[in-house]
Amino acid sequence: MQAEKLKLLVIDALEDIKAEDIQILDVTEMTDVTDIMIIATGKSSRQVKALANEVVMQAKAAGIQPLGVEGESVGDWALVDLGDVITHIMTPQTRLTYNLEKLWSVPETSEQVSADKE
């Protein structure tokens, strides 16, 4: 699956379970590990786990086997590696602490997904 289609699949999965502050970072110029990094917030550890599970379930339903899933048992920070797209889902405090947007952001190529989709 192309990175753009995979990105949309992940965003849909996150929005289905009401993720907050979804950020998409194009990191193609910064690393060979992945093309797109998606960062989202879950209100609680329970929601972080549910969001990660939903991303995994929707990826599998589309015929994509995740390369790895980390942290879903604890729930403060879950990572779902789909190859071209890596998704980080964190509680608000964990997201604030690690500030991945600042670490990975390329301002002119990052975008935010609006909660008010038309």
N, C-alpha and C positions, 0 to 999 in steps of 0.2 A: 504494500500500500504506500502511496506517495506520502511524503511528510505533511503536505497541506491537508490531505484527507484525514490522516491520522490525527493531526492537530484538531480538526473539527470534531472528530469522534471523541477525543478526550474532553474538549470543551463541553460538548453535549452531555457527556457522562457527569462532569462536575456540576453543570447547571441543573441536572435532574435531581441531585441531592442537595442543592442550594449552597454550593461553595460560594465563598465571598472573595472579593478582590482578586479575580483571576488575572494574572499577568502572563503575557507571552513574550519570550525573549528569543530573538534569532541569534544563535551563538555560532553560526557556521564559520565565521572569521576568527573565532576565539578558541575552538577546540575541534578535534576530529572525532570525539566521542559521540556527539549528537548534533543535530541541526537546530532543534527547537527545544527550549526549556519552558515548561509551563509551571507556574507557581500559584497555589491557591490556598485559601484559609478555610479551615473548618472551625466552628465555634467551640468544639469540645473534642476531647480524645475520641469519644464515641463517633462523632461525625467525621473526624479524620479517617478512622478505620472504614466507615461506610463509604466515604468518597473514594478511597483507594480501591475498595472492593468493587465499586461500580465501574471504575475505569478498567479494572482487570476483566470484569464480566463482559462489558461492552466490546473490549478488544477481542476477547475470545469468541464472542458471538460474530465478530467480523472476520474470524479466521486468523487472528494475530495472537501468537503465544508470547506473553511478556518474557523478556530476557531475564528479568529479575524484579522482585518486590521485596522491599526492606522496610522495617519499622512498623508495619501494620499491627503487630501484636502489642506494641507499647502505646502507640496512638498520638504521640506529640509531633511526630514527623514521619510521614510515609513517603516512600519513593517508588514510583512505578516506571521501570525502564522498558520502553517499547522500541528501542533502537534509535530511530530518527527523532523520536520525541521522548523526553524524560520529564516526568511529572513529579513535582514536590508538593505535598499537601501537609500543612502545618497548623498547629494551634496558633492563636494570635501572639502569645508570648514567645513561642519558639521562632515564629517568623520575624518578629521584631529583633530578637537576639541575633539571629544569623544573617539577616538582611541580604539574602541572595540576590535580590534585584540590584543592589549597589555593586556587589561583587561581579555579576555577570552582565549587567546592562550595557547595551550600546544604545544610547538615547534615541538616535534617529531611526533605529530599526526595532524598537520595542513597542508593544501596543498593549492596551488594557481592554479587556472584554467588558462591555457595559452590562450592568445588571438589568437595564431597561431595553432589552432587545425588541425591535419592532416586529 
